[in-house]
Amino acid sequence: MSKSNFTRRGVLKTSALGAGALALPQYLRADGHAGFTNAPGDSEVVLGFNVPQTGPYADEGADELRAYELAVEHLNGGGDGGMLNTFSSKVLDGTGILGREVKYVTGDTQTKSDAARASARSMIEKDGAIMITGGSSSGVAVAVQALCQEAGVIFMAGLTHSNDTTGKDRKANGFRHFFNSYMTGAALAPVLAANYGTDRKAYHLTADYNWGYTTEEAIRASTEAVGWETVNTVKTPLTQTDFSSYIAPVLNSGADVLVLNHYGGNMVNSLTNAVQFGLKEAQANGQNFEIVVPLYSRLMARGAGENVKGIFGSTNWHWSLQDEGSQAFVRSFGTKYGFPPSQAAHTTYVQTLLYADAVTRAGSFAPCAVAEALEDYEFDGLGNGKTLYRGDDHQCFKDVLVVKGKENPTSEFDLLEVVEVTPVDQVMYSPDHPQMGGADASLGECNNGA
């Protein structure tokens, strides 16, 4: 790898390759004799950060990239150390990973599976990335995770909420810290029942890809279990920007709740259209009409502005949490960038530290050694309290936050309030749960690659 490929910040630039099959042996680095793909040399190790820099989830991608840069800074001994100081594991000491300086390459997923696979492939084959992470779309995560499994590198999923990522499409080389659709349903339904009652009729608008499908399924199952009826479900294109034609039929449908299974710019636009059509002030079936956004983020709340007031949803993490780890991260991120981090930033920062920690504890960069170090690993100090990386499916289990749009926000960042911290036991499920692919779902075998 030529030094001329590095910028002064230690960032490798990468370009997308074609979508052909992997040809890893011809791209193996000189130290491939170590027995695994892209074994690093003695001085540096390259990580691949694959985020949506364009497309409907670009805001989340920009915040993910900020967090990745901060994590690299802390791993290399810069800044205030952030969560390295609060992490229950104490093996990371600011000297990189196993004594190698951390470098990174970036790619643009465009929130498209083909583009994401192409950029990930380029980072692995051309730039020698030993771990790929990132994404703000479950379709992207599932596609890139499958590629990493084939290539023999670890995939540390970014913002992916679909059940499929660690459900029917789980892989031995893939790991997810973010929560999932099932957990959202399990946490949110009791709060909705307590606030809106059990005699409700729901109309779902659902993003037409696998995150939308599993979120709709999870919310339907959990709300129907508390007495709600589902009157209609309608798929909407991920590229949609004006949802007026989808909102118009809702008030004449017999529904009294609109569930927006949308994320990022889709949610901002669909919620804005719903408010413009008067749904927040409407009456139906003798009750106030309500809107629910199953998966929230601070970035979405900012984009939707006053429209989020009073609307319930869930989130993986929030910058207002008062635990030591969360506040350490908020201080570091705020000092560097001037505003608080989003949940997307939090999960990607944490995933980077967890990978570095697993390598260090394993004493090896070999993917299967790293996977073994992560499986059934319990840790604390990274926000959300005690957390388990379950070995059966490589899904993290931790407390889940139910939030609501604030009625009287104090700033453009203070838009959501945590109304319930749902304990992890309430969102646990068996690895062979039907929503996770049932008994046929399997991790398969770990792949070291070369």
C-alpha positions in Angstrom: 0.0 0.0 0.0 1.6 3.2 -1.1 2.1 6.0 1.4 0.8 8.4 -1.2 -2.6 6.9 -0.7 -2.8 8.5 2.8 -3.9 12.0 3.6 -2.3 13.9 6.4 -5.1 12.7 8.7 -4.2 9.1 8.0 -7.3 8.4 5.9 -7.1 6.2 2.9 -9.2 7.1 -0.1 -11.1 4.3 -1.8 -13.2 4.0 -4.9 -15.9 1.5 -5.7 -15.1 -1.6 -7.8 -17.5 -3.5 -10.0 -20.0 -5.9 -8.6 -18.3 -9.1 -9.7 -17.4 -12.0 -7.4 -14.7 -11.7 -4.8 -11.2 -12.5 -6.0 -9.4 -12.2 -2.7 -6.4 -14.4 -3.3 -5.0 -12.0 -6.0 -5.4 -9.1 -3.6 -3.9 -10.6 -0.5 -1.3 -8.5 1.1 2.3 -9.6 1.4 1.7 -10.9 4.9 -1.2 -13.1 3.9 0.9 -16.1 5.1 -0.5 -15.3 8.6 -3.5 -17.4 7.6 -6.2 -14.8 7.3 -7.3 -12.1 5.0 -5.4 -8.8 5.2 -3.3 -9.7 8.2 -1.7 -6.4 9.2 2.0 -5.6 9.3 3.8 -4.5 12.4 3.1 -0.8 12.3 -0.5 -0.2 11.3 -3.9 -1.8 10.8 -6.6 -0.5 8.4 -10.3 -0.4 9.2 -13.0 0.2 6.6 -15.8 2.7 7.5 -18.7 2.3 5.0 -21.4 4.9 5.5 -24.1 6.6 3.6 -22.6 9.9 2.5 -25.4 10.5 0.0 -29.0 9.4 -0.2 -31.9 9.4 2.3 -29.8 8.4 5.3 -26.8 10.8 4.7 -27.4 12.7 7.9 -26.9 9.5 9.9 -23.9 8.6 7.8 -22.2 11.9 8.5 -22.6 11.4 12.2 -21.4 7.9 12.0 -18.2 9.0 10.3 -17.6 11.7 12.9 -17.8 9.0 15.6 -15.5 6.6 13.7 -12.9 9.4 13.5 -13.2 10.1 17.2 -12.9 6.4 18.0 -9.7 6.2 15.9 -8.3 9.2 17.7 -9.0 7.7 21.1 -7.6 4.3 20.1 -4.4 6.0 18.9 -4.0 7.9 22.2 -5.5 11.3 21.1 -8.1 13.5 22.8 -9.4 12.7 26.2 -9.8 9.0 25.7 -13.6 9.1 25.8 -15.2 5.7 26.6 -11.8 4.0 26.9 -11.9 5.5 30.4 -15.3 4.0 31.3 -15.3 0.7 29.5 -15.4 -2.2 31.9 -12.6 -3.9 29.9 -9.3 -2.1 30.6 -7.1 -3.6 27.8 -7.2 -0.6 25.4 -4.4 1.8 26.4 -4.3 4.4 23.5 -1.5 2.6 21.7 -3.6 1.6 18.7 -4.6 -2.1 18.4 -2.0 -4.6 19.5 0.6 -1.8 19.1 -0.5 -1.0 15.5 -1.5 2.6 14.7 -5.1 2.6 13.4 -5.7 3.9 9.9 -9.0 3.9 8.1 -10.6 4.1 4.7 -14.1 5.4 3.9 -16.8 4.5 1.4 -20.2 5.8 0.4 -22.9 3.2 0.6 -25.4 5.6 -1.1 -28.0 3.6 1.0 -27.9 1.1 -1.9 -26.9 -2.5 -1.4 -24.9 -2.8 -4.6 -23.0 0.4 -4.0 -22.3 -0.6 -0.4 -20.9 -4.0 -1.5 -18.8 -2.4 -4.1 -17.2 0.1 -1.7 -16.7 -2.6 0.9 -15.1 -4.9 -1.6 -12.7 -2.1 -2.7 -11.7 -1.5 0.9 -11.0 -5.2 1.5 -9.3 -5.9 -1.9 -7.5 -2.7 -2.6 -6.9 -1.1 0.8 -6.3 -4.1 3.0 -9.1 -3.4 5.5 -9.3 -6.1 8.1 -12.6 -5.1 9.5 -15.6 -3.4 7.8 -18.2 -1.4 9.7 -20.9 1.1 9.1 -24.2 1.6 7.2 -27.5 3.2 8.1 -29.7 0.8 6.2 -30.5 -2.8 7.1 -30.6 -3.8 3.4 -27.1 -2.5 3.2 -26.0 -4.2 6.4 -27.3 -7.6 5.3 -25.6 -7.3 1.9 -22.2 -6.2 3.3 -22.3 -8.7 6.1 -22.7 -11.5 3.6 -19.8 -10.1 1.6 -17.6 -9.9 4.7 -18.5 -13.5 5.5 -17.3 -14.6 2.0 -14.2 -12.5 2.2 -13.1 -13.6 5.7 -13.2 -10.3 7.5 -15.2 -9.2 10.6 -18.3 -7.0 10.0 -19.2 -4.8 12.9 -22.7 -3.6 11.9 -23.5 0.1 12.2 -27.1 1.4 12.4 -29.2 -1.6 11.3 -32.5 -2.3 13.0 -34.0 -5.1 10.9 -34.5 -8.4 12.7 -32.9 -10.0 9.7 -29.3 -8.8 10.4 -29.0 -11.1 13.3 -32.0 -13.1 12.5 -32.5 -15.1 9.3 -29.5 -13.5 7.7 -27.1 -13.8 10.6 -23.5 -14.6 9.8 -20.6 -16.0 11.9 -18.4 -13.0 10.9 -21.0 -10.4 11.7 -21.9 -8.6 14.9 -24.5 -6.0 15.8 -24.5 -3.7 18.8 -27.7 -1.8 17.7 -31.1 -3.1 18.9 -33.7 -4.5 16.5 -37.4 -4.4 15.4 -38.5 -7.1 17.8 -37.0 -5.1 20.8 -38.7 -2.0 19.6 -42.1 -3.7 19.6 -41.5 -5.4 23.0 -40.6 -2.1 24.6 -43.0 0.2 22.8 -46.3 -1.7 22.8 -46.9 -1.6 26.6 -46.2 2.2 26.6 -48.6 2.7 23.7 -51.3 0.7 25.4 -50.9 2.6 28.7 -51.1 6.0 26.9 -53.6 5.3 24.1 -55.6 2.4 25.3 -56.0 -1.1 24.0 -59.0 -0.5 21.6 -57.1 1.0 18.7 -57.0 0.5 14.9 -53.6 1.0 13.2 -52.7 1.9 9.7 -49.1 1.2 8.7 -47.0 3.0 6.1 -43.8 0.9 5.6 -40.5 1.5 3.8 -40.3 -1.1 1.0 -37.2 -3.0 2.1 -36.3 -5.5 4.8 -36.0 -3.1 7.7 -39.6 -1.8 7.0 -40.9 -5.4 6.7 -39.5 -6.6 10.0 -40.5 -3.4 11.8 -44.0 -3.6 10.6 -44.2 -7.3 11.6 -42.8 -6.6 15.0 -45.1 -3.6 15.7 -48.1 -5.4 14.4 -47.4 -8.5 16.6 -46.7 -6.5 19.7 -49.7 -4.1 19.4 -52.1 -6.8 18.4 -51.0 -8.7 21.5 -52.3 -5.8 23.6 -55.6 -5.6 21.7 -54.9 -3.3 18.7 -56.3 -4.1 15.3 -54.3 -3.6 12.1 -56.6 -2.2 9.4 -54.2 -1.7 6.5 -50.5 -1.9 5.6 -49.0 0.0 2.6 -45.5 -0.2 1.3 -43.7 3.0 0.2 -40.6 3.3 -1.9 -37.4 4.2 -0.1 -36.8 6.9 -2.7 -40.2 8.6 -2.0 -40.0 12.2 -0.8 -43.6 13.3 -1.0 -46.0 11.0 0.9 -49.2 13.0 0.4 -50.8 10.3 -1.8 -50.1 7.7 0.9 -51.4 9.9 3.7 -54.6 11.0 2.1 -56.4 7.7 2.4 -55.6 7.2 6.1 -58.4 9.3 7.6 -61.1 7.4 5.6 -59.7 4.0 6.4 -61.3 3.5 9.9 -57.9 3.7 11.6 -57.2 6.0 14.6 -53.4 5.4 14.7 -50.9 5.9 11.9 -47.6 3.9 12.3 -44.8 5.3 10.2 -42.3 2.5 9.7 -39.9 5.0 8.1 -36.4 6.2 9.0 -34.2 9.1 8.2 -35.4 11.5 5.5 -38.4 9.2 4.8 -39.7 9.7 8.3 -39.1 13.4 8.3 -41.1 13.8 5.0 -43.9 11.4 5.8 -44.5 12.8 9.3 -44.5 16.3 7.9 -47.1 15.3 5.3 -49.2 13.6 8.0 -49.2 16.8 10.1 -50.0 18.9 7.0 -53.1 16.7 6.4 -54.2 17.4 10.0 -53.8 14.0 11.5 -52.4 15.3 14.8 -55.6 17.3 15.4 -58.0 14.7 13.9 -60.6 12.6 15.7 -61.4 9.0 14.7 -63.6 6.3 16.3 -64.4 8.8 19.1 -60.7 9.2 20.0 -57.8 11.5 19.2 -55.9 10.4 16.2 -52.3 9.4 17.1 -49.1 8.9 15.1 -46.3 6.5 16.1 -42.7 6.5 14.9 -41.2 3.1 16.0 -37.6 4.1 15.5 -36.4 7.6 16.4 -33.2 9.4 16.2 -32.2 12.9 17.3 -31.3 13.7 13.7 -34.8 12.8 12.5 -36.4 14.7 15.3 -34.4 17.8 14.3 -35.4 17.4 10.7 -39.1 17.0 11.6 -39.0 20.0 14.1 -42.2 20.7 16.0 -44.0 17.8 14.3 -42.4 15.3 16.7 -44.0 16.8 19.8 -45.9 14.2 21.8 -45.1 11.3 19.4 -43.8 8.1 20.9 -41.0 5.9 19.5 -37.9 4.0 20.6 -34.2 4.6 20.3 -31.0 2.7 21.0 -29.3 5.4 23.0 -29.8 9.1 23.8 -27.2 11.8 24.6 -29.2 12.8 27.8 -28.4 9.5 29.6 -26.5 10.1 32.8 -24.4 7.0 33.1 -20.7 7.6 33.2 -19.9 6.1 29.7 -22.6 8.1 27.9 -21.6 11.3 29.4 -17.9 10.7 28.6 -18.8 10.1 25.0 -21.0 13.2 24.9 -18.2 15.3 26.3 -15.7 14.0 23.8 -17.9 14.3 20.8 -19.3 17.7 21.8 -15.7 19.0 22.3 -14.7 17.8 18.9 -17.8 18.7 16.9 -19.7 21.3 18.9 -23.0 19.4 19.3 -24.2 16.2 20.9 -23.9 12.8 19.2 -26.8 10.8 17.7 -27.6 7.2 18.3 -25.9 6.4 15.0 -22.7 8.0 16.2 -22.9 6.2 19.5 -23.3 2.7 18.1 -20.5 3.1 15.5 -18.1 4.5 18.1 -18.9 1.6 20.4 -18.5 -1.0 17.7 -15.1 0.3 16.9 -14.0 0.0 20.5 -15.5 -3.4 20.8 -13.6 -4.7 17.8 -10.3 -3.3 19.1 -11.0 -4.7 22.5 -11.8 -8.2 21.2 -8.6 -8.2 19.1 -6.6 -7.2 22.1 -8.2 -9.8 24.4 -7.7 -12.5 21.8 -4.2 -11.4 21.1 -4.9 -11.8 17.4 -6.5 -10.1 14.4 -7.6 -13.5 13.0 -11.4 -13.1 12.4 -12.3 -16.4 14.1 -10.2 -15.5 17.2 -12.0 -12.1 17.3 -15.4 -13.7 16.9 -14.7 -16.1 19.8 -13.7 -13.1 22.0 -16.9 -11.3 21.2 -19.3 -14.3 21.6 -21.2 -14.3 25.0 -19.1 -11.3 26.0 -20.6 -9.2 28.8 -19.5 -5.6 29.3 -20.5 -2.3 30.8 -19.4 1.4 30.7 -20.4 2.0 27.0 -23.9 3.4 27.6 -27.2 1.5 28.2 -25.9 -0.3 31.2 -24.8 -4.0 31.2 -24.7 -5.5 27.8 -24.4 -9.0 26.4 -23.1 -9.9 22.9 -25.0 -13.2 22.6 -23.0 -16.1 21.0 -26.0 -17.7 19.4 -26.8 -14.9 17.0 -24.2 -12.1 17.6 -26.9 -9.7 18.8 -26.3 -7.3 21.7 -28.9 -7.3 24.5 -29.3 -4.2 26.7 -31.9 -1.9 28.0 -34.1 -0.2 25.4 -35.3 3.4 25.5 -38.8 4.5 24.8 -38.9 8.2 23.9 -41.4 10.9 23.1 -41.1 14.2 21.2 -40.7 17.0 23.8 -43.5 19.5 24.1 -41.1 22.3 25.3 -37.6 21.7 23.9 -34.8 23.9 25.2 -32.7 23.7 22.1 -32.5 22.2 18.6 -30.8 19.1 20.2 -33.2 18.7 23.1 -36.1 17.3 21.1 -36.7 13.9 22.6 -37.3 12.8 26.2 -36.8 9.3 27.6 -40.1 8.2 29.1 -39.2 4.6 29.8 -36.0 2.5 30.2 -37.2 -0.9 29.3 -35.2 -3.6 31.1 -33.3 -6.0 28.9 -35.3 -9.0 30.2 -38.4 -7.6 28.6 -36.9 -7.4 25.1 -35.1 -10.8 25.2 -36.1 -13.6 22.9 -34.9 -17.0 21.9 -32.4 -17.3 19.0 -34.9 -19.4 17.1 -37.8 -17.0 17.5 -40.1 -17.0 14.4 -39.4 -13.3 13.7 -35.7 -14.2 13.6 -36.0 -17.0 11.0 -37.0 -19.8 13.3 -35.1 -23.0 13.8 -33.5 -22.8 10.3 -31.5 -19.6 11.1 -27.9 -20.4 11.6 -24.6 -18.4 11.9 -22.8 -20.9 9.8 -19.0 -21.3 10.2 -16.6 -18.5 10.9 -14.3 -17.6 7.9 -10.7 -16.6 8.4 -10.4 -16.0 4.7 -6.9 -16.7 3.3 
